[in-house]
Amino acid sequence: MNTTLLSKYDVAAPRYTSYPTVPYWSEPLPEPAAWLQHVSSAVQADRSISLYIHLPFCDSLCTYCGCNKHITKNHAVEHPYIQAVLREWAMYRDAMPVKPVLRELHLGGGTPTFFSPENLQFLLENILQDVEIAPQHDFGFEAHPWSTTEAHLQTLFNLGFRRVSIGVQDFDEDLMRLVNRRQTIDSVVRCTELARQIGYDSVNYDLIFGLPKQTLTHIQEDARYIARLKPDRIAFYSYAHVPWLKRSQCAYSEEDLPVGAEKRKLYEEGRRLFETEGYVEIGMDHFALPHDSLSKALGDKTLHRNFMGYTPYKTRLMIGLGASAIGDTWDAFMQNEKTIAEYQQRVQAGELPVLRSHVLDETDQSVRSHILRLMTTFETQWTPAEAEQEWLQQALGRLEPLVLDGLIMLEPFHIRVTEEGRNFLRNICMAFDARYWKKQPEGRLFSQAV
Ligand SMILES: C[S@@+](CC[C@H](N)C(=O)[O-])C[C@H]1O[C@@H](n2cnc3c(N)ncnc32)[C@H](O)[C@@H]1O
């Protein structure tokens, strides 16, 4: 990759799992109950829903981790947490005028496999009895290879799960020890093989590039395991270094982190090797084999992206249950209390545990559509009427240097991201980010774009 472009565009930039990005949520709902009205209208308009359940516990701390989690070895925490999630779910069900049709269900963490299979079964049976399950549904969960047992995989399979996302990060055991992650190559192989034997039809691996002391040799070794184990999908995440938010990232020296051109090379080597193995690059940082539903959705231009990542389905309503979970009705966002204690207390008091929210105005919704199209189809277009709007004219002004640098092709009422531009998708989306440009952050908010 062109190193001049790399140094020019390696700036702090959001990953755009939402627009507006969470730090820019500034038009809150009038009161927590207003959120349920948004949910109710969304279900009335379209019964299909996506459900995300955040299961925040982990029994040890992986120091690189940027997720919302709580470290404990005390499994007595499972029961009260599940009770709170079910109570929260009951508030949603009571507010829905019709029975929802569950299209997508994702268990994320933390470590969902921290919970016993029996407790997961209890939680999910209670939720599933209250919904109609869409004939074409997508149920998946995040599996830590160290704690995932055959009973976890079988229990969730029996409940309709067909997709498992295995946290691998890197196959090298020394590298994993350095970030305090308990994991062996054998545990990844075992988890993969068990999932396949049981009948899961999509296995995803989460890999990270840019970890401390990670080199090209590690990526090449990872690719050898990929060639052997052939996961259907790979999420190849750029390591997000945010020590001001995640203190555990101070456990290693910043000098050991590959940055800039060195970090980018890790991605490019991974991409080259995955493509040699037949993987197709999907949007940003994701790969899938051609038979996988994500590749098909890319081809059909039906690919969607929400807080759970890339998905072949689009639902208007996403409900997030559990501490820190985010809900999305397309015209509003809501995030739950982040700490487990506050989340549980508020739910137990019969209250919706809203920490923050944002109601999207018309401009937000337009910007959101453009960013979503760029992230899923590498192009976006607008109408002559939209072109008159000030925010879009300003965005087009910000895009001019990116056109000159060959990152996008500007045509009348349309832009297309070039091959080179795909490496800078976050920067291209940022040109549309009206709220960011209206008020740039004073402190550090986002990780580097590369
Ligand atoms: C909630 S975590 C994983 C679930 C499970 N606890 C595990 O470790 O296997 C979801 C994914 O986020 C990614 N992730 C976590 N911290 C990250 C960071 N700082 N930068 C980039 N990706 C990160 C990892 O790839 C991880 O598998």
The ligand as an SDF file (V2000), in Angstrom:
LIG
                    3D

 27 29  0  0  0  0  0  0  0  0999 V2000
  -16.6330  -10.2120   23.2210 C   0  0  0  0  0  0  0  0  0  0  0  0
  -15.2540  -10.6240   22.4210 S   0  0  0  0  0  0  0  0  0  0  0  0
  -15.0880  -12.3960   22.3880 C   0  0  0  0  0  0  0  0  0  0  0  0
  -15.8100  -13.4140   23.0980 C   0  0  0  0  0  0  0  0  0  0  0  0
  -15.0200  -14.3410   24.0120 C   0  0  0  0  0  0  0  0  0  0  0  0
  -14.8790  -13.6680   25.2900 N   0  0  0  0  0  0  0  0  0  0  0  0
  -13.6440  -14.7240   23.5430 C   0  0  0  0  0  0  0  0  0  0  0  0
  -12.7000  -14.0940   23.9940 O   0  0  0  0  0  0  0  0  0  0  0  0
  -13.4800  -15.6670   22.7730 O   0  0  0  0  0  0  0  0  0  0  0  0
  -15.5860  -10.4200   20.7210 C   0  0  0  0  0  0  0  0  0  0  0  0
  -14.3580  -10.1860   19.8640 C   0  0  0  0  0  0  0  0  0  0  0  0
  -13.9410   -8.8270   19.9250 O   0  0  0  0  0  0  0  0  0  0  0  0
  -12.6100   -8.7550   19.4570 C   0  0  0  0  0  0  0  0  0  0  0  0
  -11.8660   -7.7810   20.2650 N   0  0  0  0  0  0  0  0  0  0  0  0
  -11.8390   -7.6750   21.6100 C   0  0  0  0  0  0  0  0  0  0  0  0
  -11.0260   -6.6650   21.9800 N   0  0  0  0  0  0  0  0  0  0  0  0
  -10.5360   -6.1040   20.8460 C   0  0  0  0  0  0  0  0  0  0  0  0
   -9.6450   -5.0270   20.5750 C   0  0  0  0  0  0  0  0  0  0  0  0
   -9.0830   -4.3090   21.5390 N   0  0  0  0  0  0  0  0  0  0  0  0
   -9.3850   -4.7380   19.2740 N   0  0  0  0  0  0  0  0  0  0  0  0
   -9.9470   -5.4430   18.2820 C   0  0  0  0  0  0  0  0  0  0  0  0
  -10.7770   -6.4810   18.4720 N   0  0  0  0  0  0  0  0  0  0  0  0
  -11.0700   -6.8120   19.7400 C   0  0  0  0  0  0  0  0  0  0  0  0
  -12.0120  -10.1450   19.6150 C   0  0  0  0  0  0  0  0  0  0  0  0
  -11.6340  -10.6580   18.3630 O   0  0  0  0  0  0  0  0  0  0  0  0
  -13.1170  -10.9350   20.2460 C   0  0  0  0  0  0  0  0  0  0  0  0
  -13.1520  -12.2730   19.8360 O   0  0  0  0  0  0  0  0  0  0  0  0
  1  2  1  0
  2  3  1  0
  2 10  1  0
  3  4  1  0
  4  5  1  0
  5  6  1  0
  5  7  1  0
  7  8  2  0
  7  9  1  0
 10 11  1  0
 11 12  1  0
 11 26  1  0
 12 13  1  0
 13 14  1  0
 13 24  1  0
 14 15  1  0
 14 23  1  0
 15 16  2  0
 16 17  1  0
 17 18  1  0
 17 23  2  0
 18 19  1  0
 18 20  2  0
 20 21  1  0
 21 22  2  0
 22 23  1  0
 24 25  1  0
 24 26  1  0
 26 27  1  0
M  CHG  2   2   1   9  -1
M  END
$$$$
